[in-house]
């Protein structure tokens, strides 16, 4: 009996030990796979580190082509700080086939993770981009008053503004002051006649008064785009004006702002440094010749500092004037410069993984807030950023000049162009080029532009 009890006890102990061994093996397996239902703090930390160390590659489609190299160098810095994330640049040429390249990436099913695109293009393809509403409050805290509202597209936050730009008639201060024999006060130029009188003084010194860059994007988007923005200072009113042009209830041929702008272009053509070959459109050469004093004025924006800033032998002091459209100083546009947040960072939502999207959010925030990025965008490229508490001061005298107009409320809001079709500036810019070389008269130009808009009605 005693022996029998001992035998039973022994069998039970073996059974218990077997169960304990099985449980131990199961726990070991669970811990190894990270599937434990109640991991320790150490296990949680290890899992987080493992997840954060996962390699992620994102691509960056850039249409600020003049600073391709700046972005490439920034991506190397980001890699050093975030070794698990690789950012690859997809560059585009200045003004050339940028939208077509973006479209081809979409069509191929291999879209860029992050894009730096015109707000209008992002609006056109808004269904392809991630809704950034959860990020909005953070950027509102970082940005200057109104900057995020200005970046909204039909009230939606799908793109983060990274630059604020202005354009008009850049001027080389040395050339202008040599022509007038003293200090130049830009406030003295408030009408077309004021500007032409100054041009005549400059021409008398043997210098070209104005450089007109003959590319379709400059003539179509920037110059002609003013016509729609000058209808009023309200974007929605200007959007309605364009709709009226589309359906034929508004006529550009009788529109004061449009005709005033074209009258000014007629005057600019007469004094153009490139009038013997207006369509040569060499952006680097035009920028360099202006910067070194071959022309007193340049119809362009403060973004040209990316080319002008590094030039050897250039002049040092530059400013900007509005493009006057009449001889009545009180007319809207005569004393206001065009100002906008032209480019937005957006995140793809058509082919990117959740991991790529999260990496893209962190990357964009770094581009906006890090000192390394601000040094590159503001200090090196000379762009302005619409944010508070920046760590870097602008090296761009043109941006500084535009900032004065902004501070005084003397700006033209060109936000209406955000809602235009992607091809509007190329199609109507081609008509503007024909007008620049006198292959079209005013009536022909107006008809071609209106025909374009009518062709987009209902789209």
C-alpha positions, 0 to 999 in steps of 0.5 A, spaced: 500 500 500 505 504 501 509 502 495 503 503 491 502 510 494 509 512 492 508 510 485 502 514 484 505 520 487 511 519 483 507 519 476 503 525 479 510 529 480 512 527 473 505 529 470 506 536 473 513 537 471 511 535 464 506 541 464 510 546 467 515 544 462 510 545 456 508 552 459 515 554 459 516 552 452 510 556 450 512 562 454 519 562 450 515 562 444 511 567 445 516 572 448 520 570 442 515 572 437 513 578 441 506 575 442 505 575 449 499 578 452 502 582 457 509 584 455 514 587 460 516 595 460 523 592 457 519 588 452 515 594 450 521 598 449 525 593 445 519 592 440 518 600 439 526 600 438 525 594 433 519 598 429 523 605 429 529 601 426 525 599 420 528 601 414 523 606 410 524 609 403 520 615 401 521 619 394 521 626 394 518 629 387 521 636 386 518 642 382 522 647 385 528 645 380 532 651 382 534 648 388 534 641 386 541 640 389 539 644 396 534 638 397 539 633 395 544 635 400 538 636 406 536 629 404 543 627 406 543 631 413 536 627 414 539 620 413 544 622 418 539 624 423 534 618 421 538 613 419 532 608 418 529 613 413 532 614 406 529 620 402 530 619 394 530 626 390 526 625 383 528 632 380 525 636 375 528 641 370 526 648 371 519 649 367 520 643 363 515 637 363 514 637 370 507 636 370 507 630 365 513 627 369 508 627 375 502 624 371 507 619 369 509 617 376 501 616 378 499 612 371 505 607 373 502 606 380 509 608 382 507 615 385 512 619 389 511 619 397 512 626 398 511 632 392 513 639 392 508 642 387 504 648 385 498 648 390 493 648 383 496 641 381 495 639 388 488 641 388 487 638 381 489 631 384 486 632 391 483 625 391 491 622 390 493 626 397 493 624 404 488 628 408 492 632 413 487 635 417 490 631 424 496 635 422 493 642 421 493 645 429 500 643 429 502 647 423 497 653 425 501 654 431 508 654 427 505 658 422 504 666 421 497 668 422 493 666 415 499 662 412 495 656 413 488 659 411 492 661 405 494 654 403 487 651 404 484 648 398 476 648 398 477 649 405 481 642 406 488 642 409 492 637 404 498 641 403 503 644 408 506 651 405 514 651 405 515 658 402 512 664 401 514 668 394 513 675 391 514 677 384 514 683 380 519 688 377 526 686 381 531 692 380 538 693 381 539 698 385 546 700 383 544 701 375 537 705 377 541 710 382 546 711 376 541 713 371 537 718 376 544 720 379 541 719 386 538 715 391 532 711 389 525 711 392 521 705 389 515 709 392 516 714 386 513 709 381 506 708 382 504 709 374 505 706 368 508 713 366 512 713 372 515 707 370 517 709 363 520 715 365 525 712 369 526 707 363 528 712 359 533 715 364 536 708 364 536 707 357 540 714 356 546 711 360 546 705 355 543 700 359 537 696 358 531 698 362 528 691 363 529 684 362 523 679 360 524 672 361 520 669 355 519 662 357 511 660 357 511 659 365 513 666 366 509 670 361 503 665 362 503 663 369 506 670 372 504 675 368 498 673 365 496 670 371 495 677 374 489 679 370 485 674 374 488 676 381 487 684 379 479 683 378 479 684 386 482 682 392 477 677 394 479 670 391 472 667 391 470 673 386 476 672 382 474 665 381 467 667 379 470 672 374 474 666 371 468 662 371 464 668 367 470 668 362 469 660 361 461 661 359 462 667 355 459 672 360 465 676 361 469 678 356 477 680 356 477 684 350 473 690 355 476 688 361 480 694 364 485 690 368 487 685 363 488 691 358 491 695 362 496 689 364 497 688 356 498 695 355 504 695 360 507 689 357 507 693 350 511 698 354 516 693 357 517 690 350 519 696 347 525 696 352 526 689 353 534 687 353 532 681 349 528 684 344 532 682 338 531 674 341 525 675 346 524 667 346 531 665 348 529 664 355 535 662 358 533 663 365 540 662 368 543 667 363 537 672 364 538 672 372 546 673 371 545 679 366 540 682 371 545 681 377 551 684 374 547 690 371 546 689 364 539 690 365 536 695 371 529 691 372 527 684 371 520 681 371 521 675 376 520 673 383 524 673 389 526 665 388 531 668 382 536 669 388 537 661 388 541 663 382 543 670 383 546 669 390 552 665 389 554 669 383 561 672 383 561 679 380 554 680 382 551 687 385 549 687 392 543 691 392 536 689 389 529 691 390 522 690 387 516 694 384 509 692 383 507 692 375 503 698 374 497 697 370 495 704 369 496 711 370 491 712 376 496 711 382 489 709 386 488 703 381 489 696 385 495 693 383 499 699 381 502 699 388 501 692 390 506 686 389 504 679 387 504 675 393 503 667 395 505 661 398 506 657 391 508 651 393 506 645 398 508 639 401 503 633 400 503 626 401 501 621 396 495 617 398 494 612 392 500 608 392 504 609 399 504 605 405 502 607 412 509 606 414 511 611 408 506 616 410 508 616 417 515 617 415 513 623 410 509 626 416 515 626 420 520 628 414 515 634 412 515 637 419 523 636 420 523 640 413 519 646 416 522 646 423 529 644 423 535 649 423 539 645 418 533 645 413 532 653 415 539 654 413 538 651 406 531 654 404 532 661 407 540 662 408 542 658 402 536 658 397 534 665 399 527 663 400 522 666 405 518 661 410 511 663 412 513 661 419 514 664 426 520 663 430 525 662 425 532 660 427 535 663 420 535 670 417 534 671 410 540 672 406 535 675 400 534 682 399 528 681 394 525 677 399 526 682 404 523 688 400 517 684 399 516 683 406 515 690 407 510 690 402 507 684 406 507 688 412 504 694 409 498 690 406 500 692 399 500 685 396 496 682 390 493 675 392 494 670 386 491 664 390 485 664 384 491 661 380 490 655 385 484 653 382 486 653 374 487 647 370 494 644 370 496 646 363 493 653 363 499 657 363 503 652 358 497 653 353 495 660 354 503 662 355 504 659 348 499 665 346 503 670 350 509 668 347 506 669 340 504 676 342 511 678 345 514 676 338 508 680 334 505 674 331 499 675 335 495 682 336 491 684 342 485 681 339 488 675 337 491 674 343 485 675 347 481 670 342 486 665 344 486 665 351 478 666 351 478 660 347 482 656 352 478 658 358 471 656 354 474 649 352 475 648 360 468 650 361 464 644 365 471 641 367 
